[in-house]
């Protein structure tokens, strides 16, 4: 049976993104922290891409021709 899902809005400042970028490139931090930072950066990049598309009311052509 499906359960109710609640959407969350995640807001990150430029300082937060810079910190995640530094962590995601680190060679001295534990691998789990580096991977988590990489995933969060990807999430922010994906969210900003989706917001940009929604704002411009355009969508890429994903048809397989």
N, C-alpha and C positions, 0 to 999 in steps of 0.2 A: 504494500500500500504506500502510495506517495505521501510525503510529508510536506508541510508548508515551508517554503524557503523565504528567507528574509534577505534582501539586498543591503549591502553595506557600502557606504561611500568612503573611500580612502583618500585622504588628502595628504600629499607630501610636499614639503617645501623644497626649494632648490638646494638648501643645505642638506636635507635628508637624502636627496638624490645624489648629491656629491659624496656623501658619506657611504652610500650604497655602492657607488662607482668605485671608490677607493677599496672598499672591502671585497668587491667582486674581482678585483685585480690583484689582491694580496697573495703573496707566496709564503707568508709567515703565519697567517690566521689558520685555524683548523678548517679542514675541507668542508665540514658541515656548514660553517658560517659563510664561507665563500659561495657555496652552492645556494644557500638561502638568499644571500644578497643578489646573486645572479637572477634567481627566480623573481624576486621582488622588482628588480629593474626591468625585467621582461614584462611583468604585469603592468608597471607604470607606462612603459612604452606602448603596450597594446591598448591600454585604456586611453592614452592620449591620441592614438591613431583612430580609435573608434569615435572619440569625441570630435576629432577633426573632420572625419567623414560625415558625421551627423550635422555638424555646423555648416558644412559646405553643401549638404544634400547631394553628395555624389557617392557613388560606389564603384569600385573597380570591376571590370568585366572579368568574371571568373569562369566564363563558358569555355568548354573544351572543344575547340574547333579544329 
